[in-house]
Amino acid sequence: MLGAMRPLAVVTGASRGIGLAIADHLADDHDLILVARDPERLERSAREHLAKATIIARETADLSTRDGTQALTSSLLRLVGALGRTITVLVNNAGMAASAPLHRSDDDLFDRLLAVNARAPFTLARALIPGMIEAGGGRVITIASTAALKGYPYTSAYSASKAAVLGWTRALAVEVARVGVTVNAVCPGFTDTDIASDAIATIQRTTERSAAEAQASLARFSPQRRLLDPAEVAALVSYLASPAAAAINGQALAIDGGETA
């Protein structure tokens, strides 16, 4: 019964990278519902990295489609209804990254990025916030990007999707400020994840640089001259999910070694 008294948190994109690190951090004082697109990878990650976590459920979802996102929200609401629980922490971590010059940033790419990075987290927040309000409070935390705060070349569509997150985060934060719910975005710089690995591979392919040179070109964006560790982002998210962060609301919190300073 003690586990049932703990807050219940949903983490999307929980099978790897920042999402897996967030789940690991939250596991100390939250029960978890983990969401990912690849069920086998999610199962493996949970087994290898979250052995001590209380995992209430693992959900598979394709958040690039309306149907996939709606299926997830319906499943979550059915689950908590059956359990008699309320999800009081939503971490929207699942995301899609892509870089392309303007002339190759077609409508399909733009739509996919908006769907995964902005529409899906908004839809989840819309579904779960009423329960948070009824429970007396909650947290919505969305992983955005420094690309929402500054310009990078070849990222116009991606940057638009992340900037959209900041728009609805700020508006929604004001809307629910009096009912104990906070809504914030975390904006990491380049982080040592699969997304960074893909970017490094692209740099290698297009510039003929070595892997070390390509990684250094990303690390150079930070005044600290390094990539972030996913655990650093997770620690900030864990704080925002805690009671101590009750006054932090409507913020776009950069964690980037000073890049956007």
N, C-alpha and C positions, 0 to 999 in steps of 0.2 A: 504493500500500500504506500510505502514511502515514495516509490518512484512515481506514483500517480499524483503526488502533491507537487512535483516539480513542474516548472513551465514546460510547455510543449512547443518546439520550434520546428519549422520547415526550412530546409536548405535545398535550393535547386542547384543543379550542376554539381552534385555532391560527390561524384565519383573520382575526381582528380583535382589537382591544382589548388586554387584558392578555396573552392567549395569544400574539398576534402579537409583542408586545414581548418576552415571555419567549423565544420562538423566536429572535428577533434577538439577544438577549443570549447565549443558550446556543451560538449558531452559531460563536462565536469559538473554542470548544474542544470542541464536541460535534458528532457527526453526528446528524441529526434524522429522526424519523418524525413527521409532522404529521397531526393528526386534526381533522376538522371535519364538520359536518353538510351544508354546502353545498359541493360539489366545485368549482364554478365560482368561487366566492368564494375558496376556498382556493388554487386555481391562480393567480388574479389577485394575491392578496396575496403569495404566494411569489415570483411574477415581479417584482412592484413593490418589495417590501421585503426580500426574502431572496435577492437575486441572488448573493451571495457565500457563501451557506450550502451545506453539503453535505447535501442532502436525500435520504435513502435511499428514502423512500416517502411518498406521500400517501394517507391512508386516509379513507374516508367512513363515518360512523357516526351512527346515531340512538341516543343514550344514554338516551333516555326509556323504552326498552323493554328487557325482558330479552333478547329475541332480538337486538336491535341491539347490545347490549353484548356478548353472547356471540359474535356474529359478529366483532366487533372483536378480542376477545381471541384467538379462534381464528386470525384473519388475522395478528395480530402474532406469535403463536407459530410459525405456519407460515413467516412471513417470516424471522424470526431463525434458525429451523432451517435454512432453505435457504441463508442467508448464513453460517452458522457463527458468529453473533454473539450477544451477550447484551445485552438492554436493562438498563442499570444506573441509569438516571434515569427516573422516571415523574413527570410533572407533570400532575396532575389539575386542569385549569383550566376545562374545560367546565362551564357551570352555567346555571341558570335562575333568574330573579328574578320575583317577583310580589308585589303588595301588595293587600290587601283587608281590610275589617273582618271581625271574627269571623263574623258571620252570613252573609257571602258567601264564606267560606273553606270550600268544600265538600270532600268526600272526594276527588273527582277532582283538585282543585288540590293537596291535601296529598300524594296519592300521586305525582303528577307531579314535584313538588318533591323529595320523598324519593328518587325513582328517579334523577333526573338529578344531584342535588347530593350524595347520600350513597351510594346503592346502587351506581351505576356506578363511581365511583372506588374503592369497596371491592372490587368485582369485579375491576377491573383490577389493583389491588394484590395480590389473592389469586392472580391468574394469573401475575404477573411476579416477585413476590418470590422464589419458589423458584430462578429463574435467577440472581437477584442473590446469593442465598446461595451457590449453587454457584460463582459467579464471585469470591466473597470480599468482596462488599459492594455497596451501592447506596443510592439515595436515592428516597424517596417523598415528594412535596411536593404538598399539596392546597390549592387556593385556597378558603378559607372566607370569612369576612366578620366585620366588627365586630358584625353581628347575631347572631353566635354568642356574643358576650361581653357584650352589653348589650341592653336592650330598646328597640325602636322601635315606635310604634303602627302598626297595620295590617300587621304582618309576622309574625304568630304562626306560620303554616305555613312561611314561608321561614326564619324563625329556627330552627324545629325542625329543618329539614333541615341547616342549617349547624352547629347544635350537635351533631347526630348525627355529623358529620365529626370533630369534636373528640373525641367519645367513642371512636370506633374508632381514631383516630390515636394517642391516648395509650395505649390498651391494646395496640395492635399494636407501638408503639415499644418497650414493655417486653418484649414477646414476642421481638422479633428483635434486641434490643440487643447480644447477645454474638456476633452473626454478621456484624457489619460493615455492617448496613443501618440507616439512620435513617429515621424517619417523622415528618414535621412538617406543620403547617398554617400558612398565611399568612392573616392576617385584615385585608384592606384596608378602610379607610373609603371614603367616596364617591369614586369615581375617574372621570376624564373618559373615559367609554366610552359605547357605545350604551345600556347599561343606565341610566346616569345621564341620558342624553338622553331615554329613555323616561319616567323618573321626572319629569324637568323638564316634559315634555309633559303628563303626568298632572296635575301641580300647576297648570299653566296652565289646563287644561281644567276643573278642579274649583274653582279659586279666582279665575280671571280675572286672575291676575298676569301680568306680562310675562315673557318668557324670561329676561331678566337678573335679575328679581326671584326667579323660580323657582330659578335656579341659585344665587343668593345664599342662598336658604333651605337648600339642601343644603350649601353651603360653610360655613355658619354652625355646622354640627355640629363642625367642626374648630377647635381653638384658633388654628390658622394661617389660618383663614378662606379656605380654598381647597380645590378638588378635587385629588386626587392625579393625577399623571401616570402612565400605565401603565408607563413606563420605570422609575419608582421602585419599583414592585412587582416588576418584572422583575429589577432589580438585586439585591433581597433573595433572590429565588428562585435566581438565578445563584450567589449566595454559598452558599446552602444546598446546592446541587448540587455544590459544590467540595469537595476534600479538606480545606480549612481548617475546614469546618463539621462535622467528624466527631463532635464532642462535643455538638452541638445535636441533641437527640432528644426526641420526645414533646411538642414545644412548640406553642403557639398564639401566633404572633408577630404582634402588632398593628402595622400600619403605617397610621397614622391622624392624624398631626399632633398627637397627644396627647389625642385624643377620649376614649379609654378610661382615661386616667391617673387 
